[in-house]
Amino acid sequence: MHGIKDYWDMVRILDDFPKIKQTFNFTPSLLEQLQEYLSQKNWSGDGGTLDIAYRLSLKNPDLFSPEDKSNAFKTFFLANTERMIKRYPRYAELMSMRGKINNDRDIENAVRNFSPQDFRDLQVWWNLAWVGEYSRFDPPFKRFLDKQRNFSEPEKLDLLKSQSQILRKIIPHHTEAARRGQIEISLSPFYHPILPLLCDSGSGAEANANTKLPMNRFRQPDDAFEQIESGLGFGLKGCGRAKAR
C-alpha cells in the first residue's frame, strides 16, 4: 500500500519538474516484497505471497463468512482517520456505521449494520484511499472517487488490477530517473536495522546516559556488515552494478 501511495507518486512528481534533483532511499526488503507481490501467480489471486488485506479484497462480500466480516472491520479501517478516511464522505459514513470496536461483541453488533454492498464499498475504499495524490486523478481512480458508493465486483477488480499496474512501474521509473541523472538512489541495510545497536547495544546510551539498556549486552558487528553487503547486492543487481563493496 505504501508503494501505491508514496513510492510511485514521489518519483512521478519529478516528471513535471525536470530541473529538480532528488535522492530516494529504498530498503532492499521492500524491493523484495514488491517483486513477490508482482509475480503473475500472485496477482491472479491463485496463491503466492498475498496478505490478508488483499485476500479479503479479492473475495466477493456475498460469500463473506462471519470471520471475513470481522476481519474486514479489523483490516479495512487501518488508515489515517483524518487524512485517508474522513476526507471521503462514503468512507467516513462506513466508519460511522461500524462505530467503535472494543471487543468481539462490538463487532457482532456492527456486522448487523452492514449489507454485502456496504462491505464491497468498504473493500473499494480501503484500496482507493491508499492511491497517491497524483494517481487519484487517473482512470479508473478518479471515476471511483467521484462515484463514492455502490461499486460492483467488476469495478472492484478493475481497481485492484490498476493498483498492480502502479506497482509494476515503481522500480522501472526510478531506474529511468536515475539514468537521466535526475535522482540518486540510496539503499538501507537489508532489513533496515539500527546499525549502531546491532554492532553494540551499549551504543544506545551514547546520546542519553539515562537510557535503559538490556541486561545482556548484544554485539554483532558481523551481522551489521552482512546487512550492508546483502542490501547493496540485492538493491544494485537490477541496475547492472551487482558487486557490493
N, C-alpha and C positions, 0 to 999 in steps of 0.2 A: 504493500500500500504506500509506503514511503517512496518507493521507486516511481509509482504512478503519480504521486502528488508532488514530489520535490525534485528527484534526481533528473526527471525529464524536463520539467519546466525551467529549472535553473540554467541548464545549458541551452535550452531553446530560446530563452530571452536574449541571449547573446547574438542570435541571428539578426536581431533588429538593431543591435548596437555594435557593429563590426570593429570600431576603434577601441572598445573596452577590452582589457586583458584581465583574465581571472585565473586563480588556482583552485582546482577542485580536488577534494580528498575522497578517496574510496577506501573502505575496509574490504580486504580481499574476501572475507567470509560473506559479505554482501554480494560481491560479484559471483561467488559460487552459488549462492541462493538464487540469484537471477537466472543463472544457467539452468538450474534444476527446475525452476518454475516454468521455464520456456521450452522444455522438452516437448516434442509433439505428443507423446503419450500423456504427459501431464495435463496439457491444456485441452485435450479431448475429453477429459474427465474420466479416463479409464484407469487411473491409478497414479503411481509415482508419488512425488512429494507434494501433496495437497494439504494445506492447513484446514482447520475446522471451519474457518470463515468461508473459504472457497467451496468446500464440500457442501456447506449449508446453503451457500448462494446458488449452487447448481440445482439443488433439489426443488421440485415443484411443491409449493406450500399445500396444495390439495392433498399431498401424501405425507405431510408432517406428522410425526409421532409426537406424543407428549414430551419426550426428551428433546426432539427437534425444536419444539416451541420454546421450551425452557432455555435451550442453548441459543436460540435466536435473541431472546431478551438479554442474555448474558454477553452476547458477542456483538450484535449489530448496533449497540449504543456506545461502543468503545471508541469514542471520538470526542474531540474538544467540544464541550457543550455550547460555548458562546460562538466559536468561530466555524464550527462544522455542523452543528445541529440546529441551533436556534435561528441561524441566518436563513434557513429554508422552511417555509411555513408547514409543508406536509411532514417533514422530518420532525419538526418541533411538536406538531399535533400528535404524531405517533408516540413520541416520548411522553407527552401528557397523558395519552390513553394508557400507557403502560404504568405510569405512576412510579412511586419509589419502591425499590426492591430491596428488602432487608432479609428475607428468608424465603423458603420454598412455598409457604402459604401465600405470600405476596405474588409470587409467580403464578400460582394456580388461579388466583383471583384476576390477575391481569390477562391471562390467556382467554378468559371468557369475553373480554372486550375486543378481541382480535378475530377478524374473519380471515380466510385464506388470502383474500385480496389485500388486506392490511399487512399480512406477513410478506406478501410479494412486494408491496410498496416499500416495506422495511428493508428487504433484501436489496432492492434497487438503490434506496437512499444511502445505505451503508457504503455501497460501492461508488455511488455518484459523488458523495461528499468528499471522497479521497482523490477525486480528479483535480489536477492542478489548476491554478488561476488562468493560465493561458489556454490549456486544453479544454476548459469548460465552454469555450466559445466555438469549439469544433463540433462537427457532426460525429456521432449522434448525441453527444453530451448536451449541447445547448437545447436540442429538441426535448430531451428528457427533463432538463431543468425547467423549461417552460411548461411542460405538461403537468408536472407536480404529482399526479396520482393516477390510479387505475392502470398501472402498467401491465402488459401482457407477458406471457412466458417468452415469446419470440423477442420482444423488446429487451427483456432482462438478459437473455443470452447474447443479444447483439451488444449490449453494454459490456458484458464480460469479455467478449471477443475483442472489442475495441480497446479495453484495458490491456489485453495481452499484446496488442499491436503497439501500444505505447512502450511497454516493457522491452519489446524487441528493438526499439530504436535507441534506447538509452546508451548502451555501450558503443554502437557504431557512431552515434552522433558526437559523443565525447572524443572518440578516436579521430574523427574528421576535424573537429575543432582544434585538437592538439596538432594535427598535421599541418593545418594552415597557420599555426603559430598564435592562435587567439587564447588558448588556455594551456596551462601546465597541470599535470596530474600528479598528486602526491598519494602515497599509499601508507595506511596504518599497518602496524604489526597484524598478523593474520586474523587473530580473534580479538583485536583491539584491547589487549591487556594494558594496565598501567605499568610500564616497563620498570620504573624505579622500585616499585613494590614487588615486582616479580624477581628482580635482582636481589633485593633485600627488604623485607617488610619493615625493618628498622628505619628505613628512609622516610616513613610516614611521619616521624617526629621531627624531621628537619625544618619543616615550615612552622610547626607548632609543637613545642616540647611537651605540652599537656595532652597530646593525642594519645588515646588509649590504644595500645598495641596488643597483638595476640601474645599469649603466654609463650607459645612455641615460635621462635623466630624462624622465618622462611627465607631461604636463599637459594635461588635457582637461576643464576646468570646464563647458564647454557640454554635454559628454556627461553629466555629473553632473546638470545641470539637466533634461536630456531624460529621464533615468531617473526622476526625481521626478515630472515632469509627466505622462509617459506612464503611470507606475504609478498615480497618482491618477486620471487619466482613465479608465483601464481598470477599476480597482477600484471606483470610485464610480458608474459609469454604471448599474449594476444597482440602485442604491439611489435613483435619481432625482435625484442630485446630480452630474451629469456634468462640470460645469465645474471643472477643476483650476486652482488659483492658484499 
